[in-house]
Amino acid sequence: MSYRPIPAPGPARGLAVSQLVNSLGDGAYYVCSALYFSQVVGLSPGRIGLGLTLAWAVGAVAGVPLGQLADRRGPKGTAVLLALATAAAVGAFLLVDSFAAFTLTACAYATAQSGLAAARQALLAGLVPPEERTGVLAHLQSAVNAGLALGAAVGGLALHAGTPAAYRSALAMDAVAFVLCALLLAVLPAPGRAGGGSADGARTLVVLRDRPYALVTFLNMVLLLRMPLISLALPLWIADRTAAPAWAVSALLVLNTGAVMLFQVRTAAVVRDLESAVRAVRGGGVLMLASCGVFACTASDAPTGVLLGLLGVAAALQVWGEMRQSAGAWQIGFDLAPPGRYGQYQGFFGAGVPVARMLGPLVLTSLIVTWGVPGWLLLGGLFLAAGLAMGPAVRWAGRRVTDTAARAAAPEAPAAAPGRT
């Protein structure tokens, strides 16, 4: 896989542009949504957290049947409809005035987001050759981070204004971005049957009976607990357990976002098959353990310069491990899914994202903020264990793929001749 700073012209570039556009809106939404729901809608932090937890639980379950819908009806049309549904859900947030309305709208938002992620993956599988998928996904991740950074800057202007109209403008921007995303997806070519849809072969949720793939998905879910690490757990750790200045939180977020933008594609270039994907995930687990160990060392009264240096080293190890784990997981998730069922399999594999959003804050704050240094070490050990276990799990799932392919390729046994036993 050769290194390209941007995707090649064609469907890959179209997918990247659509991802960039909707992440621009998401950046503004993420920065402003909590204050909008608390200061404008009037919800307490506890109710916001409860509503979002319920919503992402629904989203985690909805991703699989919506992915199956993409397999049966075609991933392109399904992705366009779900992008429009997400836009409608974000727009509906502008009208909520109670906890019940907020929770129902959040469930619709999480459902559409989870289904859109699965449909997009199925669309990518139909438009991009297998040997190029991990590289294209790396470009998409870089586009996401670039969009989030720019969108967050726009959201920062709304925060500076601090008015209900400013917050509503940020949410409206996200809704419009998803409409534009739908239009960009609509102009992409429709994938062929081999990669995108199989109306007869995708009528059953086969993924729910695929135990090896379920194990791989669970291990990836554990690794995805890193998602709230930089954005939630680390800011609380720096504020409560270290003497580092508050601006270090922003600096580490910039480091993380910038590193993914600049180096995710290059990091993914070495992942070409299941073997290299397993090595990437395993190496990512080692890096995450090292990162957690260095973060634990910041619980001291060391000089500010020393603390900032340790935080920088730990954050660099963390984002390096994150990029390796992401690249390996993309390859694994696709290579272990049978053709024609990419939607339901990616919907199942991608359920780790809403689960991490739902459980990650509780798990990480309990481990890191409450337990302190032992919690960091336990979290690092958890990342390492999941990374090491991925190899045996992938080999088990790989045998299932090989056996299935062998049965499909085997000729049918000839019928017995009449009168013979």
C-alpha positions in Angstrom: 0.0 0.0 0.0 1.7 3.2 -1.1 1.5 6.4 0.8 -0.8 9.2 -0.5 -1.4 12.4 1.4 -5.0 12.6 -0.1 -7.2 9.9 -1.6 -6.9 9.1 -5.3 -9.6 10.8 -7.5 -12.8 8.8 -7.6 -15.1 7.2 -5.0 -12.4 7.3 -2.3 -12.0 11.0 -2.6 -15.8 11.5 -2.7 -16.1 9.5 0.5 -13.4 11.6 2.2 -15.0 14.9 1.2 -18.4 13.7 2.5 -16.8 12.7 5.8 -15.0 16.1 6.0 -18.2 18.0 5.5 -20.3 16.3 8.1 -17.4 16.3 10.6 -17.2 20.1 10.2 -20.8 20.3 11.6 -20.0 17.6 14.2 -17.1 19.7 15.5 -19.4 22.7 16.2 -22.0 20.4 17.7 -19.6 18.6 20.1 -18.3 21.9 21.4 -21.7 23.6 22.0 -24.2 20.8 22.6 -23.7 20.3 26.3 -24.1 24.0 27.1 -27.0 24.2 24.7 -28.9 21.4 26.5 -28.1 22.7 29.9 -28.3 26.5 29.5 -30.9 26.8 26.7 -33.1 23.7 27.1 -32.7 23.7 30.9 -31.6 20.1 31.5 -29.4 19.1 34.4 -26.1 17.5 33.7 -27.4 14.2 35.2 -30.4 14.2 32.9 -28.2 15.0 29.9 -25.9 12.1 30.8 -28.8 9.7 31.3 -30.5 10.7 28.1 -27.3 10.2 26.1 -26.5 6.9 27.8 -30.0 5.6 26.8 -29.6 7.0 23.3 -26.2 5.3 22.6 -27.5 2.0 24.0 -30.3 2.2 21.4 -27.8 3.2 18.8 -25.5 0.2 19.6 -28.4 -2.2 19.0 -29.8 -0.4 15.9 -26.5 -0.5 13.9 -26.8 -4.2 13.0 -30.3 -4.2 11.5 -29.7 -0.9 9.7 -26.5 -2.4 8.3 -28.5 -5.4 7.2 -30.8 -3.0 5.5 -27.8 -1.5 3.6 -26.9 -5.1 2.5 -30.4 -5.8 1.2 -31.4 -2.4 -0.3 -28.0 -1.1 -1.3 -25.6 0.9 0.8 -25.6 4.1 -1.2 -29.4 4.8 -0.9 -29.4 3.7 2.7 -26.4 5.9 3.6 -28.1 8.9 1.9 -31.4 8.3 3.8 -29.6 7.9 7.2 -27.5 11.1 6.6 -30.8 13.0 6.0 -32.3 11.3 9.1 -29.3 12.5 11.2 -29.8 16.0 9.8 -33.5 15.8 10.9 -32.6 14.6 14.3 -30.0 17.4 14.9 -32.6 19.9 13.6 -35.1 18.4 16.1 -32.8 19.2 19.0 -33.6 22.9 18.3 -37.2 22.2 19.2 -36.8 20.1 22.3 -38.1 21.6 25.6 -38.2 18.7 28.0 -36.2 15.7 29.1 -38.6 13.3 27.3 -38.3 15.1 24.0 -34.6 15.3 24.4 -34.2 11.6 25.1 -36.4 10.6 22.2 -34.5 12.9 19.8 -31.2 11.7 21.1 -32.3 8.1 20.5 -33.2 9.0 16.9 -29.8 10.8 16.5 -27.8 7.9 17.8 -29.8 5.4 15.8 -29.2 7.3 12.5 -25.5 7.8 13.3 -24.9 4.2 14.0 -26.8 3.1 10.9 -25.0 5.7 8.8 -21.6 4.4 10.0 -22.5 0.8 9.0 -24.0 1.9 5.6 -20.9 3.9 4.8 -18.6 1.0 5.5 -20.7 -1.2 3.3 -20.6 1.5 0.6 -16.8 1.7 0.9 -16.6 -2.1 0.6 -18.5 -1.9 -2.7 -16.5 1.0 -4.2 -13.0 0.3 -3.0 -10.9 -2.8 -3.8 -10.1 -4.9 -0.7 -6.3 -4.1 -0.8 -7.1 -0.3 -0.6 -9.7 -0.2 2.1 -7.5 0.3 5.1 -5.7 3.2 3.4 -9.0 4.8 2.4 -10.3 4.5 5.9 -7.1 6.2 7.2 -7.8 9.1 4.8 -11.4 9.2 6.1 -10.1 9.3 9.7 -7.7 12.2 8.8 -10.6 14.0 7.2 -12.8 13.5 10.3 -10.1 15.0 12.5 -9.5 18.0 10.2 -13.3 18.6 10.1 -13.7 18.3 13.8 -10.8 20.8 14.4 -12.3 23.4 12.0 -15.8 22.8 13.3 -14.7 23.1 16.9 -13.1 26.5 16.0 -16.5 27.6 14.7 -18.2 26.2 17.9 -15.6 28.2 19.9 -17.0 31.4 18.4 -20.5 30.4 19.5 -19.2 29.6 23.0 -17.5 33.1 23.1 -20.8 34.7 22.2 -22.6 32.6 24.8 -26.1 33.4 23.5 -29.0 30.9 22.7 -28.9 32.1 19.1 -25.2 31.3 18.9 -25.7 27.8 20.2 -28.6 27.2 17.9 -26.5 28.4 15.0 -23.9 25.8 15.8 -26.5 23.0 15.9 -28.1 24.3 12.7 -24.7 24.1 11.0 -24.4 20.4 11.9 -27.8 19.7 10.4 -26.9 21.5 7.2 -23.6 19.6 7.1 -25.4 16.3 7.2 -27.7 17.4 4.3 -24.6 18.3 2.3 -23.1 15.0 3.2 -26.2 13.2 1.9 -25.9 15.1 -1.4 -22.2 14.2 -1.7 -23.0 10.5 -1.1 -25.9 10.6 -3.6 -23.5 11.5 -6.5 -21.2 8.6 -5.8 -21.5 5.6 -8.1 -23.6 2.7 -6.9 -21.6 -0.4 -5.9 -21.9 -3.7 -7.6 -23.6 -6.7 -6.0 -20.3 -8.3 -5.1 -19.3 -5.7 -2.7 -22.3 -3.7 -1.7 -25.5 -5.6 -1.6 -26.9 -9.1 -1.7 -30.7 -9.1 -1.4 -31.0 -12.8 -1.0 -27.8 -13.5 1.0 -28.4 -10.8 3.6 -31.9 -11.6 4.7 -30.8 -13.2 8.0 -28.6 -11.7 10.7 -25.8 -14.2 10.3 -23.4 -12.0 12.3 -25.4 -12.7 15.5 -24.4 -16.4 15.3 -20.8 -15.7 14.4 -19.0 -16.3 17.8 -15.4 -15.8 16.5 -16.4 -12.4 15.0 -18.3 -11.5 18.3 -15.1 -12.1 20.2 -13.1 -9.9 17.9 -15.7 -7.3 18.2 -15.6 -7.4 22.0 -11.8 -7.0 22.1 -12.1 -4.1 19.7 -14.8 -2.6 22.0 -12.3 -2.8 24.9 -9.7 -1.0 22.8 -12.2 1.7 21.9 -12.4 2.7 25.6 -9.5 5.0 24.6 -12.1 7.3 22.9 -13.1 9.3 26.0 -9.5 9.2 27.4 -8.2 12.5 25.9 -11.5 14.3 25.8 -12.9 13.5 29.2 -10.8 11.4 31.6 -7.5 13.2 31.0 -8.9 16.7 31.6 -10.4 15.6 34.9 -7.1 13.9 35.8 -5.1 17.0 35.1 -7.5 19.2 37.0 -7.8 17.0 40.1 -4.6 15.0 40.4 -1.8 17.0 38.9 -0.2 20.5 39.2 -0.1 21.0 35.5 -1.7 24.2 34.1 -5.2 24.0 32.8 -4.2 25.0 29.2 -2.3 21.6 29.0 -5.7 20.0 28.3 -6.2 22.1 25.1 -2.5 21.5 24.1 -3.0 17.7 24.4 -6.2 17.8 22.3 -4.4 19.7 19.6 -1.5 17.2 19.7 -3.9 14.3 19.3 -6.0 15.8 16.5 -2.9 17.0 14.6 -1.1 13.7 14.9 -4.0 11.8 13.4 -4.4 14.3 10.6 -0.7 14.1 9.7 0.2 10.5 10.4 -2.8 8.2 10.3 -2.5 7.5 6.6 1.2 6.8 6.9 0.7 4.6 10.0 -2.0 2.6 8.1 0.2 2.1 5.1 2.0 -0.9 6.7 -1.3 -2.8 7.3 -2.0 -4.9 4.3 -3.5 -8.2 5.5 -4.7 -9.9 8.7 -1.2 -10.7 9.9 0.0 -7.2 9.7 -3.3 -6.0 11.2 -2.8 -8.2 14.2 0.8 -6.9 14.6 -0.5 -3.3 14.5 -3.2 -4.0 17.2 -0.7 -5.8 19.4 1.8 -3.0 19.1 -0.9 -0.5 19.8 -1.7 -2.3 23.1 2.0 -2.1 24.1 2.0 1.6 23.4 -1.2 2.2 25.3 0.2 0.4 28.3 3.4 2.6 28.1 1.2 5.7 27.7 -0.9 4.9 30.8 2.3 4.3 32.8 3.7 7.7 31.9 0.3 9.4 32.6 0.4 7.8 36.0 3.8 9.4 36.7 2.2 12.9 36.4 0.5 12.5 39.8 3.3 14.4 41.5 4.4 17.9 42.6 7.2 18.0 40.0 8.1 21.3 38.3 5.6 22.4 35.7 8.1 21.9 32.9 8.6 18.2 33.9 4.9 17.6 34.2 4.3 19.1 30.7 7.1 17.0 29.3 5.6 13.8 30.8 2.1 14.7 29.6 3.5 15.3 26.1 5.3 12.0 26.0 2.3 10.1 27.3 -0.1 11.8 24.8 2.3 11.0 22.0 2.5 7.3 22.9 -1.3 7.3 23.3 -2.0 8.7 19.8 0.6 6.4 18.3 -1.1 3.4 19.9 -4.5 4.8 18.8 -3.5 5.1 15.2 -2.0 1.6 15.1 -5.0 0.0 16.8 -7.4 1.8 14.4 -5.5 0.7 11.3 -5.4 -2.9 12.4 -9.0 -2.9 13.4 -10.2 -1.6 10.1 -8.4 -4.4 8.2 -9.7 -7.0 10.6 -13.3 -5.9 10.6 -13.5 -6.0 6.8 -11.4 -9.1 6.1 -13.4 -11.3 8.5 -16.8 -10.2 7.1 -18.3 -12.3 4.3 -19.0 -10.5 1.0 -22.5 -9.3 0.6 -22.9 -8.9 4.4 -20.6 -6.0 5.0 -23.4 -3.8 6.3 -24.6 -6.1 9.1 -21.0 -7.1 10.0 -19.8 -3.5 10.1 -22.8 -2.5 12.0 -22.0 -5.2 14.6 -18.3 -4.4 14.6 -19.0 -0.6 14.9 -21.2 -1.1 17.9 -18.1 -0.7 19.9 -18.2 3.1 19.2 -21.6 3.8 20.9 -20.8 1.4 23.7 -17.5 3.2 24.3 -19.5 6.5 24.3 -22.0 5.0 26.7 -19.7 3.2 29.2 -16.4 4.8 28.6 -16.9 7.9 30.7 -18.1 5.8 33.7 -15.3 3.2 33.4 -12.5 5.7 32.8 -13.5 8.2 35.5 -13.9 5.4 38.0 -10.4 4.0 37.1 -8.5 7.2 36.7 -10.1 9.9 38.7 -11.2 7.7 41.6 -8.4 5.1 41.8 -5.5 7.3 40.6 -2.2 5.6 39.7 -3.4 2.0 40.2 -6.3 2.8 37.9 -4.0 4.0 35.1 -1.9 0.8 35.4 -5.1 -1.3 35.4 -6.3 0.5 32.3 -3.0 0.0 30.5 -3.1 -3.7 31.4 -6.6 -3.9 30.0 -5.4 -2.4 26.7 -2.4 -4.7 26.5 -4.5 -7.8 27.3 -7.0 -6.9 24.5 -4.2 -6.2 22.0 -2.5 -9.5 22.8 -5.8 -11.5 22.7 -6.7 -10.1 19.2 -4.2 -12.5 17.5 -5.8 -15.8 18.7 -9.3 -14.4 18.2 -8.5 -13.4 14.6 -7.0 -16.8 13.9 -10.2 -18.5 15.2 -12.3 -16.2 13.1 -10.0 -16.7 10.1 -10.5 -20.5 10.3 -14.3 -19.9 10.1 -13.8 -17.7 7.0 -11.5 -20.4 5.4 -14.0 -23.2 6.1 -16.9 -21.2 4.7 -15.0 -20.4 1.5 -14.0 -24.1 1.1 -17.6 -25.3 1.5 -18.8 -22.7 -1.0 -16.1 -23.7 -3.5 -16.6 -27.5 -3.1 -18.5 -29.2 -6.0 -21.8 -30.9 -5.0 -21.5 -34.7 -4.6 -23.0 -36.5 -7.6 -26.3 -38.2 -7.0 -26.3 -42.0 -6.7 -27.1 -43.9 -9.9 -30.6 -45.5 -9.9 -30.6 -49.0 -8.6 -27.4 -48.7 -6.7 -26.8 -48.6 -2.9 
